[in-house]
Amino acid sequence: MNLGSGPHAHGQLLIYHDMFGLYPRFKPRTAKVFANAGEVILNGLTQYVNEVSGKSFPQKENFFTMKDEEYKELMGIPLVCCWSRLPQKESVYLVSARSQELDALND
């Protein structure tokens, strides 16, 4: 089994990015585009950008709100900035905690 191994191979392997036209500027010789998902995705992204730019998205049915009391409580929670260095990756993330919970973590 291999890419481009021909009709007499025991199996066929094709990368779905190639099968569905996700990279329209590149199509390997061994690939056949069975559907043009790349065009569908591009059209959807274009429509999204146009609607956001034109302020027709989001509409009221596309978002939710928070009660004023919940918002005030959320804003009272301190944020702790943490930095993590993992193999091959660095990341910065925020963790929220109430003061007493944070103190308990430090003990």
C-alpha positions as CSV (number, residue, x, y, z in Angstrom):
1,M,0.0,0.0,0.0
2,N,1.4,3.4,-0.9
3,L,0.5,6.7,-2.5
4,G,0.3,6.3,-6.3
5,S,1.0,2.5,-6.1
6,G,-1.4,1.7,-9.0
7,P,-4.4,-0.5,-9.4
8,H,-2.6,-3.7,-8.6
9,A,-1.7,-2.7,-5.0
10,H,-3.3,-4.4,-2.0
11,G,-4.7,-1.0,-0.9
12,Q,-5.0,2.6,-1.8
13,L,-4.0,5.6,0.3
14,L,-5.1,9.1,-0.5
15,I,-4.7,12.2,1.8
16,Y,-8.1,13.7,2.4
17,H,-6.8,17.3,1.9
18,D,-6.0,16.2,-1.6
19,M,-9.2,14.2,-2.2
20,F,-11.4,17.2,-1.3
21,G,-9.4,20.1,-2.9
22,L,-8.4,21.8,0.3
23,Y,-5.3,23.1,-1.4
24,P,-6.5,24.4,-4.7
25,R,-3.0,25.6,-5.9
26,F,-1.5,22.1,-5.3
27,K,-2.7,18.8,-6.4
28,P,-0.3,15.9,-6.3
29,R,-0.1,13.7,-9.4
30,T,-1.3,10.7,-7.4
31,A,-4.5,12.5,-6.2
32,K,-7.9,12.9,-7.6
33,V,-10.3,15.6,-6.3
34,F,-13.6,13.8,-5.5
35,A,-15.3,17.0,-4.1
36,N,-14.3,20.6,-3.9
37,A,-14.6,21.2,-0.1
38,G,-11.9,23.9,-0.4
39,E,-14.2,26.1,-2.4
40,V,-17.1,25.5,0.0
41,I,-14.9,26.4,2.9
42,L,-13.5,29.5,1.2
43,N,-17.0,30.7,0.3
44,G,-18.2,30.2,3.9
45,L,-15.2,32.1,5.2
46,T,-15.8,34.9,2.7
47,Q,-19.5,35.1,3.7
48,Y,-18.5,35.1,7.4
49,V,-16.0,38.0,6.9
50,N,-18.6,40.0,4.9
51,E,-21.3,39.5,7.5
52,V,-19.0,40.4,10.5
53,S,-17.6,43.5,8.6
54,G,-21.2,44.5,7.6
55,K,-22.4,44.0,11.2
56,S,-25.1,41.6,10.1
57,F,-23.5,38.8,12.2
58,P,-24.0,38.1,15.0
59,Q,-27.7,38.5,15.4
60,K,-29.5,38.2,18.8
61,E,-30.0,34.5,18.3
62,N,-26.3,33.9,17.8
63,F,-25.1,35.0,21.2
64,F,-26.0,35.0,24.9
65,T,-25.8,37.5,27.7
66,M,-24.9,37.3,31.4
67,K,-26.9,38.7,34.3
68,D,-25.4,41.9,35.8
69,E,-24.8,40.2,39.2
70,E,-22.9,37.3,37.5
71,Y,-20.7,39.8,35.6
72,K,-19.9,41.8,38.8
73,E,-19.0,38.5,40.6
74,L,-16.8,37.4,37.6
75,M,-15.0,40.7,37.5
76,G,-14.2,40.4,41.2
77,I,-12.2,37.2,40.7
78,P,-8.5,37.8,40.5
79,L,-6.6,36.6,37.4
80,V,-3.3,34.8,37.8
81,C,-1.0,34.8,34.8
82,C,0.9,31.6,34.4
83,W,3.8,30.8,32.0
84,S,4.5,27.2,31.0
85,R,7.4,25.9,29.0
86,L,6.7,22.5,27.6
87,P,9.0,20.6,25.2
88,Q,8.7,22.2,21.7
89,K,6.0,24.6,23.0
90,E,5.7,27.7,25.0
91,S,2.4,29.0,26.2
92,V,0.9,31.7,28.4
93,Y,-2.5,31.2,29.9
94,L,-4.7,32.8,32.5
95,V,-6.2,31.0,35.4
96,S,-8.9,32.6,37.5
97,A,-9.3,31.8,41.2
98,R,-10.9,33.3,44.3
99,S,-8.4,34.6,46.8
100,Q,-8.9,31.9,49.4
101,E,-8.6,29.2,46.7
102,L,-5.4,30.7,45.5
103,D,-4.0,30.8,49.0
104,A,-4.9,27.2,49.4
105,L,-3.0,26.3,46.2
106,N,0.1,28.0,47.6
107,D,0.1,26.1,50.9
